Structures are given as structure tokens and as C-alpha cells.
Amino acid sequence: MDLVFSQVQRRSITVHLNLLDDSWFNGIDKHCARSLNGYRVSEEILRQVPDVENFQMVLRAIKLWAKRRNINSNSLGFLGGVSWAIMVAWICQLYPNAAPSTLVKKFFWVYTRWP
């Protein structure tokens, strides 16, 4: 679980907070902006996939596959969570009506043939 903190220059924050609005970046330092960006990237990826449930299931499977092979850490030079998510999201976009098992198969098929 990631716990993100960002200090924003507002008197109050509403229940319907939209962190995808760029106005949140007015007057905050770079560390706070980077904290907000993680959430923003995740939300934008979810907005881009045709079926969020399928995407999440396939992403869990691919991350588990990578973890079992010890190739899942960007700090060690491998792909990290966002990289895996972007790759899975693209497969989900290519095959919007496919079942999760088919998407996993297509993930490996597409990326083993990547030039």
C-alpha cells in the first residue's frame, strides 16, 4: 500500500476532489507534485482501458509472473509497476473484448515479437 502526502494551498478540500485537474499544481513544490502524479497516472491508465476489471486481473497476473522471476523492480533495472500497467493497458486496448486469460496470452505473444 502506498500512502501519499501532498501539501496543497487550499483552505479546504471538498469530498468530490478531482486530482486530475491541473489547477492543483498551482503553488505546490516539486515533491508534492510528484506525490500527486502517481495517483494521476494510475487514474489516467484506468480511464484508457476498455474494461477496468479485466485490466486489473491481467495486471495482477503479469506482476505475479514478474515477481516469481525476480524481474519486477525498477530500482534493480527491471520494469516497475507503472511500466507493467502501461504495457497491460495497451494490450487491453488492442483486444477490448478479450477475456483476461486471452489478454495474458496476447501480452506474451505481442511482447515476445516486439522489434
N, C-alpha and C positions, 0 to 999 in steps of 0.2 A: 504494500500500500504506500502510495506517495502522499505526503502531507505537504501541501503547497501554501506558502505565505507570500502575500504581496501587500505592501502598504500603498493605498491609493489616497489621493487628495479629494475626499468627499466627506461631507458632513454625515451622511447616512447612506446606507445601501438598501435597495429595495429587495423584496422577495423575488421579483422577476428580473434577476440580474442577467445581463447579456454581455458576457466577456468577449464575444466575437465582435463587438462594437469597438472600432479603433479609438474612440474618444477616451477609453480607459488608459491609453498610453500617454495622455497629456499630463506632464508634470511628474512622471514617476522615473526612478533611476533604472539603470540597465539591469540590475539584479532582479528587481520587481517585474520588469518587463519580461525577462526570461522565465520567471516563475509562471506568469500568465500564458506564455507561449506554449508550454507543454499542454495545457488544457485546450488552448485554441487549436493546436494541431490535431489533437485527438478528436475534438468535436468536428473539425472540418473533414477529417477522414471519414467519420461516421456519416456525415451529410453526403459524401460522394459515393457510397456503396448502395447498390440497389436493395439489398436485404441485410439489415444490421445483424440479425440473429445468425445467419449463415456466415457472415464475415467474422463475427466473434468466435464461433465454433471452429472455423478453419484456422483462425489466428492462434487459438489455444493449441490446436493440433500441431501447427508448424512450430510454435515456440517450444512445445514439449519435445518434438523431434530434435530441434536445435540444442535444447538443454541436455538431452540424453547423449548427444555427441560432443558436448562441451564447445559448441560454436555459437554461443548466444550472448556474448558480452562485447559491446563496442569498446569498452575500456581495454580489452585484450586484442583489439584489432578485428574483431568479427562484427557482424551486423547486430544492432541493438533492437529494442522494442519498436521504435518508430519505423526503422528500416523494414523490419518484418511486416509491420502493419501496412506500410505503403505498398509493398510487393503483393501482399494478400489482397489489398483493396483493388489493385489493378486487375488481378485475376477475377475477382468478383465482378468487376465492370465488364471484362471480356466475355464472361459467361454468366449473365444476370439471372438466368432461370435454372442454373445447375444446382444440384443437391450438394451439401457440404462434402460428402465423400468424393464426388466428382471434382469439386473445386480443389481438394487436396491433390488428387491425381493430376489435374491440369496445372497446378502450381509447379509440381516437379517436372512435368512434361515441358512446359513453356520455358522454365528457367534452366533446364539442362540443355536446351537448344539455343539459349541466348548467345548472340555472337560475341 
